[in-house]
């Protein structure tokens, strides 16, 4: 019985749609460039692009169910993979139309996120006046319609790092020659997003893991990962022309330099910690390395990276943070928040 169960489990794992992404299947010695790109194309096509919404361009958070939710952060990384592959295909002559396909898949996703954001333009104005969790842009949308999915009471939408990541990838993709922004209304909206991100140094949010405090009690904290991504986005978009080479003075985005300096100083004072309750966190990896590269001090970078590796690396990868209870046997799935002192009473979630 046990042997049959293990065999069945092995078959199920091998049948996973994420299996082609293993590097052992993608790397072959002495392989021509076009064959190597074909392997990456098949992996990206089967695991990512086949699930892109034909209406909004967003990507669902689950591919094996009827779930209709799309998270901004997840969709951004999916679009980035297609865009990166398109840059690689530019190096060969006969790309069989794949450069165009990959580029416009990324454009479709970026414009889908922009569409969802612009439908909440009133929330951007409210957030500029009162940066509270009940007046921020939503982070989860319906994958087919772009409608709001969860209310503020049901989901922690205040994630400054997600908005910053959108701005960062927007600049990088336009720099590569993609045309994503079309008119002055969109330019004005992006400028408003910059105004919101500029105050990241003083706006506690829920962070990448959407939990806020490590104690999972519904409270917000000032996260190094959010401040770092905001700093990187502000550096990238300051003086940037959203129309690319075809733009003029009114399509240029400006950043308050004092706000950028405050974000930089706040980030340097927070690191190598993630927040008040998080000693360290895997969310700092995209902040100190790709895609943000937000840390200028080599010593601080090394100290932060060493702390992440030393405290979070395990046998099968990295923990999100110390005593993370997500999807562990000790965590009660019926409760959204932990009880007071629950993290102290028992060690939740050693992975």
NORRAHU-V935698 format. One record per pair of residues at least 4 apart in sequence whose ideal C-beta (glycine too) atoms are under 7 Angstrom apart, sorted by the first residue. I is the first residue (numbers start at 0). J is the second residue. Records with the same first field share a line. If there is no record, write none. Layout:
I->J / J
//
This chain:
0->4
1->5
2->6
3->7
4->8
5->9
6->10
7->11
8->12
9->13
10->14
13->18
16->45 / 46 / 62
17->46
19->24 / 41 / 42 / 45 / 46
20->42 / 46
22->26
25->38 / 39 / 42
30->34 / 35
31->35
32->36 / 91
33->37 / 91
34->38
35->39
36->40 / 87 / 88
37->41
38->42
39->43 / 84
40->44 / 84 / 97
41->45
42->46
43->47 / 48 / 80 / 81 / 84
44->48 / 49
45->49
47->58 / 77 / 80 / 81
48->81 / 104
50->58 / 59 / 62
51->56 / 58 / 104 / 108
52->56 / 57 / 142 / 143
54->143
55->111 / 114 / 142 / 143 / 145
56->107 / 108 / 110 / 111
57->69 / 74 / 108 / 111 / 140 / 142
58->69 / 73 / 74 / 77 / 108
59->66 / 67 / 68 / 69 / 142
60->66 / 68 / 69 / 70 / 73
61->66
67->141 / 142 / 143
68->139 / 142 / 148
69->74 / 139 / 140 / 142
70->74 / 138 / 139
71->75 / 112 / 138 / 161 / 165
72->76 / 161 / 164
73->77
74->78 / 108 / 112
75->79 / 164 / 165 / 168
76->80
77->108
78->82 / 105 / 108 / 109
79->83 / 168
80->84
81->85 / 101 / 104 / 105
82->86 / 101 / 102 / 105 / 172
83->87
84->88 / 101
85->89 / 98 / 101 / 102 / 105
86->175
88->94 / 97 / 98 / 101
89->98
94->98
96->100
97->101
98->102
99->103
100->104
101->105
102->106 / 177
103->107
104->108
105->109 / 172 / 177
106->110 / 177 / 179
107->111
108->112
109->113 / 169 / 172 / 179
110->114 / 179
111->115 / 145
112->116 / 165
113->117 / 185
114->118 / 145
115->140 / 145
116->136
117->188
118->145
119->123 / 136 / 137
120->124 / 188
121->125
122->126 / 134 / 135 / 136
123->127 / 136 / 191 / 192 / 195
124->128
125->129 / 134
126->130 / 134 / 135 / 195
127->194 / 195
129->134
130->198 / 202
132->151 / 155 / 157 / 219
133->151
135->156 / 157
136->156 / 162
137->147 / 156
138->156 / 158 / 161
139->148 / 149 / 154
140->145 / 146 / 147 / 148
141->145 / 146 / 148
149->153 / 154
151->156
155->205 / 209 / 211
157->204 / 205 / 219
158->204 / 205 / 206 / 209
159->163 / 196 / 199 / 202 / 204 / 225 / 229
160->164 / 207 / 224 / 225 / 228
161->165
162->166 / 192 / 195 / 196
163->167 / 196 / 228 / 229 / 232
164->168 / 228
165->169
166->170 / 192 / 193 / 196 / 232 / 236
167->171 / 228 / 231 / 232 / 235 / 290 / 291
168->172
169->173 / 179
170->174 / 235 / 236 / 239
171->175
172->177 / 179
173->177 / 179 / 241 / 243
178->243
180->185 / 186 / 189 / 241 / 242
181->185
183->187 / 249
184->188
185->189
186->190 / 241 / 250
187->191
188->192
189->193 / 241 / 252
190->194 / 252
191->195
192->196
193->197 / 236 / 252 / 254
196->229 / 232 / 233
197->233 / 254 / 255 / 258
198->202 / 258
199->225 / 226 / 229 / 262
200->226 / 261 / 262 / 265
203->219 / 220 / 221
204->219 / 222 / 225
205->209 / 210 / 211 / 219
206->210 / 211 / 222 / 224 / 225 / 282
207->224 / 282
208->282 / 319
210->215
211->217 / 218 / 219 / 220
212->216 / 218 / 220 / 276
213->276 / 277 / 320 / 342
214->276 / 337 / 342
215->336 / 337
216->336 / 337
217->336
220->274 / 275 / 276
221->226 / 274
222->226 / 273 / 274
223->227 / 266 / 269 / 270 / 272 / 273 / 274 / 283 / 286
224->228 / 273 / 280 / 282 / 283 / 286
225->229
226->230 / 262 / 265 / 266 / 269
227->231 / 266 / 286 / 291 / 293
228->232 / 286 / 291 / 293
229->233 / 262
230->234 / 259 / 262 / 263 / 266 / 293
231->235 / 291 / 292 / 293
232->236
233->237 / 254 / 259 / 262
234->259
235->239
236->252 / 254
237->253 / 254
238->251 / 253
239->251 / 252
240->246 / 250 / 251
241->246 / 250 / 252
242->246 / 250
246->250
254->259
255->259
256->260
257->261
258->262
259->263
260->264
261->265
262->266
263->267
264->268
265->269
266->270 / 293
267->296 / 299
270->294 / 299 / 303
271->279 / 302 / 303 / 306
272->277 / 278 / 279
273->277 / 279 / 280 / 282 / 283
277->320
278->310 / 321
279->283 / 306 / 307 / 310 / 311 / 320
280->319 / 320
281->307 / 311 / 317 / 318 / 319 / 320
283->287 / 303 / 307
284->288 / 307
285->289 / 290 / 291
286->291 / 293
287->293 / 294 / 300 / 303 / 304
288->292
294->299 / 300 / 303
296->300
297->301
298->302
299->303
300->304
301->305
302->306
303->307
304->308
305->309
306->310
307->311
308->312
310->321
311->317 / 318
312->317
313->317 / 318 / 350
318->323 / 350
319->323 / 325
322->342 / 346 / 347 / 348
323->348 / 350
324->329 / 330 / 347 / 348
325->330 / 348
327->347 / 348
329->345 / 347 / 348
330->347 / 348
337->341 / 342
340->344
341->347
342->347
//
